[in-house]
Amino acid sequence: MGNYPKTDTIRVVINKNSAGGYVFALDENNGVGPVQKLKFKNGGHPGIMINFKIYDPDDTGLVFQPDPAQAMWAALGSSNPPAGAKLPGFVPLSVEGDGERLLVYNRNWQAGVEYKFTLVFQKPGGGAVEYDPIGNDQNGSR
């Protein structure tokens, strides 16, 4: 327990597919393995600072959109969030490292709340690519 947010790094693995598109997966805590759904546990801390870090073994060149508000959208429910959707308590703060990292604060406000979020990437030379994983807050605020 502490008076500061827990920190967590989640790799966003990007591979090319045979059709010229992309295949995404999340590698939680750099080793749990590829998943499409994250379970956030704050361990008694006031929320979680999440560092989404791109891992690009196929050298796709994708980076997060430079504006954090455009790099991640989030909404309650099972539908993918519309462009620009904001979810209080799951807030994109900054894009760092030449677009390779997205820092997000998750207040983890209520146990069992499931939501969809979209990570939005920028292609080399322009154009956007979206990836829609699922988040689930496990243990509520502190």
Protein Blocks (a to p, Z undefined) as FASTA:
>chain_A
ZZbdcdddddddddddfkopacddddehhlnbpcfbdcddekhpacjadddddddfkono
pacdfblklmpccdedjbdcdehiacehiacfbdcehhiaccdddeklaghiacdddddd
ddehiacdddddddddfklpZZ
